[in-house]
Amino acid sequence: MLTNIHGKKGLQLFLGLGAGFCFGFLLEKGGVTRYDVIVGQLLLKDFTVVKIMLSACVTGMLGVHLLRSLGMAQLHPKPGSLGSSMVGGLIFGLGFATLGYCPGTIAGAVGQGWLDALVGGLAGIIIGAGLFAGVYPRLRQNILAKGDFGDKTIPQVLKVNPWAAVVPVVVLIMLFLYWMEKKGL
């Protein structure tokens, strides 16, 4: 079913736009487009962001693997490396710590009319993407390819059925979320 969408670019754009609006709406309803919530997370005082992200991980893991198991979707993992993860993490962390937004929450905050997200965040994303594109050829050869770990998923590395990895991770996340609620975090 979902594989039929692959060749329909207009439908993909429409569905992507719709999913983006829903994502932004849910970010807003969860409160994570507010600067004080993001900074509270960075200061380890407000764990709203962690709760929402872990809940999204559980939903995504179960949904994606259910669709995959039913033959309605296919996974296309991209190769990764330690170098690209470190560079990406540093760039993301620098922007996140400087402005108090991540790319998703910037979009949600811009949708709400927050000027700091529009000027600092959106401009930062555009300038950062341009700078990264300019240095990418040198980074690709010298840093990004270091520590290549390919395109294998955790179940492929462990040589187990994907559900044998998904279910324990979901259970651990749910237990952690329960513990956080009991502790009042």
N, C-alpha and C positions, 0 to 999 in steps of 0.2 A: 504494500500500500504506500508507505512513505517513500520507497525507492522510485515510485512513479513521478514524484515531485522533482527528482534530480534534474531532469532535462527542461523543466519549466521555470525559466529565470524570473519571469514576471510574478508567478505565484510564489516563488521563493522570496522575492523582495517583499511582497505583500505580507506573507506569513512572518517574515523577519521583522518587519515594521510593527505588526500586531503583537508579536512576542516581546519586542522592545518596549512598547507602551505598557503591556501587562507587567513586565519586569520593573519598569520605572514606578508604576503605580504601587506594586507590592513593596518596593524599596521605601517609598514614601510612607506607606501604611505601617511598615515595620519601624519607621523612625530613623533609618540609617542614612538618609540624605541630609540630616542635620549635623552641622559642624561639631556641636558639643558632644553628640553621641560618638562620632568618629574619634575625636580627641580623647574622650573618656575611655574608649577602647585602647587607644595607644598608650594611655596612662594606666591601664589595667584597673580602671574604676567602673566601667560600664561595659558589660559583656553582651549587649544586644547584638552587636555585629557578629560575634562568634556564634551565638545561638541561631541567628538567621542563616549564616553561611553553612553551619553544620546541618541544619534542617534542609537546606537546599541540596547539600551533598547527598543526604539520605534519599530525598525525593528523586534527584537526578540519577543516582546509581540504580535504584529500584526501577524507575521508569525506563531508562536506557536499556538495561539488561532484560527487562520484561519484553520490550519491543524487539530487541535482538533475538530473544528466545522464541518469539512468535513469528520470526522471519519478516517483521515489518520494518526493520532498520538494520543497517550494517555499521560496524565500527570502522573508522579509518584513522587510527592513531598516527600522529605525526612523530617523526624521530626527534629525539632530544639529546641533550648533553649537559654535563655539569657546567661547562663554560657558558652555554646559553642560559641556563637556569640562574647562574650567579649574576650575569649581566642584566637579565630581565628583572631579577629580584632587587638588584641595586637601583635600577632606574625606577621601578615601581615604588620601592620603599622611599626613595628620595622625594619623589613627587607626593606620595601619600603623607609622609611626615611633614613636608613643607606646607602643603595646602590643607591637609585634613580630608581629602577626598580620594577615592579610587576612580577609575574610569566609569564604572557603572553608577556610582553615587554622584559623579559630576553630571552625568546626563540627567539623572533624576533632579538634582538641584537646579540645573539650568532650566528644566521644564517647570520648576516652581518659580523661576525668576530670580534666583540668587545671583547677584552680580559677581561675587567673588568666584563662584564656580564658572561663570561665563568667561570673565576676563582672565583670571588666573588659571583655571582648570582647562577650559577648552583651548585657550591660547597655548598653555603648557603642553597639551597633548599634540597640537599641530606643530609647534616648534620642536618638541622632543622627537616626534616622528621624522621631521625633516632632518634634524641633526643625526639621528640614528641611521637614516637612509644614506646620508653622506659618508659616514664612517663604516657602514656595513661591510663593504668589500674587504677592508683591512681587518675588521673584527672577525669576519667569517673565517679567514685563514688562520689568524693568530690566536684567537680566544674562543670563539663560539663552538668550534668543533672539538675542543678539548674534553676528554672524558665522555665520548659518545656512548650513549646507552640504547641507541636504536629506537625502533618503533614498537617494541614488545610491551604488552600489558602485563600487569602483575600476575594474573592467572596464567599467562603464557610462560612467564619466567618460572613460576612454581609448577607448571605442567598439571594444572587442575582445572576443573570445570569453573567457569567464571562465577557461578553462584557460590562455590566453595570459598571464594574470596569476598564476594559482595555481602553475603549474610553475616559473617563474623564482624566485618567492618561496620555494617549497619547496626548490629547489636552493640558494639563498643561505643559508637557515637551516641546511640540512644541512652545507654547507661551513663555516659559522660554528661549528656544534657540533663538527665534526671538528677545526677549528683549536683550539677550546677544549680538547679532549681531548689534542691533541698538545702544547699548552702546559702541560698539567697543571692547568688551571683548574677 
